[in-house]
């Protein structure tokens, strides 16, 4: 039987919401504060469930990063992961290192931008025999190689996490019984993923 380990990222593997930490890292404290003040009415509507979380996130991302060259953004994401490696919870890092060393299949399924999620695992996965993937939000670029501020994928939240996982591994739909899945999450957005798994872990690394 094939084994698959599926992890949520923000809050499960990390100690913070990396979207907020990344924006502050990339743009500085004052621009970070100003940007969220500008969008505060939108954030209030989002909290009241009168405006979709996904669209609010996209508008905020666009305000900070639209027009940036994709290569510059990718380099920034790599530096962010290098400089903030301590965001990964120690118990989570220990398990991931063990899974990579043993050649197990690992997938990180996250609503965060995959450009900055993936570099957190570069060193751990480098010498591994594991099948490893990151299923995160993908950003759109224009013909000039600059960020448009729009997202290419649906918000990877709730049922979308299972959808993305099955799209990545079609055998999960056709031969689900061939897999033993362990899933790790910490919020309402992980409920469907945890239910899909054979073994679920809720807030396991705290």
C-alpha positions as CSV (number, residue, x, y, z in Angstrom):
1,X,0.0,0.0,0.0
2,X,1.3,3.5,-0.9
3,X,1.6,6.0,1.9
4,X,1.0,9.7,1.5
5,X,1.5,12.5,4.1
6,X,-0.5,15.7,3.4
7,X,0.2,18.8,5.4
8,X,-1.5,22.1,5.7
9,X,1.1,24.9,5.9
10,X,0.1,28.0,7.8
11,X,-0.6,27.4,11.5
12,X,0.0,23.6,11.1
13,X,3.7,23.5,10.0
14,X,4.3,27.2,10.9
15,X,3.8,29.3,13.9
16,X,2.2,32.2,12.0
17,X,0.2,33.2,8.9
18,X,3.0,33.5,6.4
19,X,1.1,35.9,4.1
20,X,1.2,38.6,6.7
21,X,4.8,37.9,7.7
22,X,5.9,37.8,4.0
23,X,4.2,41.1,3.2
24,X,5.9,42.8,6.1
25,X,9.3,41.2,5.2
26,X,9.0,42.3,1.6
27,X,7.5,45.7,2.0
28,X,8.6,47.0,5.4
29,X,6.5,47.8,8.5
30,X,5.2,51.2,7.5
31,X,4.0,50.1,4.0
32,X,2.6,46.9,5.6
33,X,0.6,49.0,8.1
34,X,-0.6,51.5,5.5
35,X,-1.7,48.8,3.1
36,X,-3.9,47.1,5.7
37,X,-5.3,50.4,6.8
38,X,-6.3,51.1,3.2
39,X,-8.0,47.8,3.0
40,X,-9.5,47.8,6.5
41,X,-13.1,48.3,5.2
42,X,-12.7,45.3,3.0
43,X,-11.3,43.2,5.8
44,X,-14.2,44.1,8.0
45,X,-16.6,42.9,5.3
46,X,-14.6,39.8,5.0
47,X,-14.8,39.1,8.7
48,X,-18.6,39.6,8.5
49,X,-18.6,37.1,5.6
50,X,-20.0,39.8,3.3
51,X,-16.9,39.6,1.0
52,X,-15.1,36.4,-0.1
53,X,-11.8,35.7,1.7
54,X,-10.2,34.7,-1.6
55,X,-11.0,38.0,-3.3
56,X,-9.9,40.0,-0.4
57,X,-6.6,38.2,-0.3
58,X,-6.1,38.7,-4.0
59,X,-6.8,42.5,-3.8
60,X,-4.3,42.9,-0.9
61,X,-1.7,40.8,-2.8
62,X,-2.2,43.0,-5.9
63,X,-1.9,46.2,-3.9
64,X,1.6,45.2,-2.6
65,X,3.0,43.2,-5.5
66,X,1.3,44.0,-8.9
67,X,3.9,45.0,-11.4
68,X,6.9,43.3,-9.7
69,X,9.1,41.2,-12.0
70,X,8.4,37.4,-11.5
71,X,12.1,36.7,-11.1
72,X,12.5,39.4,-8.5
73,X,9.4,38.0,-6.6
74,X,10.8,34.5,-6.7
75,X,14.2,35.6,-5.4
76,X,12.4,37.5,-2.6
77,X,10.4,34.4,-1.7
78,X,13.6,32.3,-1.5
79,X,15.2,34.9,0.8
80,X,12.1,35.0,2.9
81,X,12.2,31.3,3.5
82,X,15.9,31.3,4.2
83,X,15.6,34.2,6.7
84,X,12.4,32.8,8.4
85,X,13.2,29.1,8.7
86,X,12.4,29.3,12.4
87,X,8.7,29.7,11.4
88,X,8.6,26.0,10.9
89,X,7.6,24.3,14.2
90,X,10.4,22.2,15.6
91,X,8.2,19.1,16.0
92,X,7.0,19.5,12.4
93,X,10.5,19.9,11.1
94,X,11.6,16.7,12.9
95,X,8.8,14.7,11.4
96,X,9.3,16.1,7.9
97,X,13.0,15.4,8.1
98,X,12.2,11.8,9.1
99,X,9.7,11.3,6.3
100,X,12.1,12.7,3.7
101,X,15.0,10.5,5.0
102,X,12.7,7.5,4.7
103,X,11.6,8.4,1.2
104,X,8.0,8.8,2.0
105,X,5.6,10.8,-0.3
106,X,4.9,14.3,1.2
107,X,2.5,16.9,-0.1
108,X,2.0,20.4,1.4
109,X,-1.5,21.7,0.5
110,X,-1.9,25.4,1.3
111,X,-3.8,28.5,0.4
112,X,-0.5,30.5,0.6
113,X,1.4,31.4,-2.5
114,X,3.5,28.4,-3.6
115,X,6.4,30.6,-4.6
116,X,7.3,31.2,-0.9
117,X,6.0,28.0,0.5
118,X,8.2,25.7,-1.6
119,X,11.6,27.2,-0.6
120,X,10.9,26.3,3.0
121,X,11.5,22.6,2.1
122,X,14.3,22.9,-0.4
123,X,17.1,21.7,1.8
124,X,15.0,19.0,3.5
125,X,13.9,17.5,0.2
126,X,17.1,18.0,-1.7
127,X,18.7,14.6,-1.0
128,X,15.5,12.8,-0.4
129,X,14.0,10.0,-2.5
130,X,10.5,11.3,-1.6
131,X,7.9,12.3,-4.0
132,X,7.3,15.8,-2.8
133,X,4.9,18.5,-4.0
134,X,3.5,21.9,-2.9
135,X,-0.1,22.6,-3.9
136,X,-0.5,26.3,-3.2
137,X,-2.0,29.4,-4.8
138,X,-0.3,30.2,-8.1
139,X,0.2,33.8,-9.3
140,X,-0.4,35.1,-12.8
141,X,2.3,36.9,-14.8
142,X,1.9,39.0,-18.0
143,X,3.8,38.7,-21.2
144,X,6.5,40.9,-19.8
145,X,7.1,38.6,-16.9
146,X,5.5,40.8,-14.3
147,X,2.9,39.9,-11.6
148,X,-0.6,41.0,-12.6
149,X,-1.8,40.7,-9.0
150,X,-4.3,38.0,-10.0
151,X,-4.3,34.3,-8.9
152,X,-4.4,31.4,-11.4
153,X,-5.8,28.9,-9.0
154,X,-8.8,28.6,-6.7
155,X,-8.4,29.3,-3.0
156,X,-7.0,26.1,-1.6
157,X,-9.3,25.9,1.3
158,X,-11.8,23.3,2.5
159,X,-13.0,20.9,-0.2
160,X,-10.6,22.5,-2.7
161,X,-7.7,20.9,-0.8
162,X,-9.0,17.5,-1.5
163,X,-9.7,18.5,-5.1
164,X,-6.2,19.7,-5.7
165,X,-4.7,16.6,-4.1
166,X,-6.8,14.3,-6.3
167,X,-5.9,16.4,-9.4
168,X,-2.2,16.0,-8.5
169,X,-2.6,12.3,-7.9
170,X,-5.5,11.0,-10.1
171,X,-5.1,7.5,-8.5
172,X,-6.6,8.9,-5.4
173,X,-9.9,9.0,-7.3
174,X,-9.7,5.8,-9.2
175,X,-7.8,3.6,-6.7
176,X,-8.2,5.3,-3.3
177,X,-8.0,1.9,-1.5
178,X,-4.4,1.6,-2.7
179,X,-3.3,4.6,-0.5
180,X,-3.0,5.2,3.2
181,X,-3.2,8.9,3.8
182,X,-2.2,10.8,6.9
183,X,-3.3,14.4,7.0
184,X,-2.2,17.2,9.3
185,X,-4.2,20.4,9.8
186,X,-5.2,23.1,12.3
187,X,-8.3,24.9,11.2
188,X,-11.8,24.8,9.6
189,X,-10.1,25.0,6.2
190,X,-8.5,21.6,6.7
191,X,-11.7,19.7,7.8
192,X,-12.3,18.1,4.5
193,X,-8.7,17.1,4.0
194,X,-8.6,15.5,7.5
195,X,-11.9,13.7,6.8
196,X,-10.5,12.3,3.5
197,X,-7.5,10.9,5.2
198,X,-7.2,7.4,6.8
199,X,-5.5,9.0,9.8
200,X,-6.0,12.7,10.8
201,X,-3.9,14.9,13.1
202,X,-5.3,18.1,14.4
203,X,-2.8,20.7,15.7
204,X,-0.3,17.9,16.2
205,X,2.9,20.0,16.6
206,X,2.0,22.4,19.3
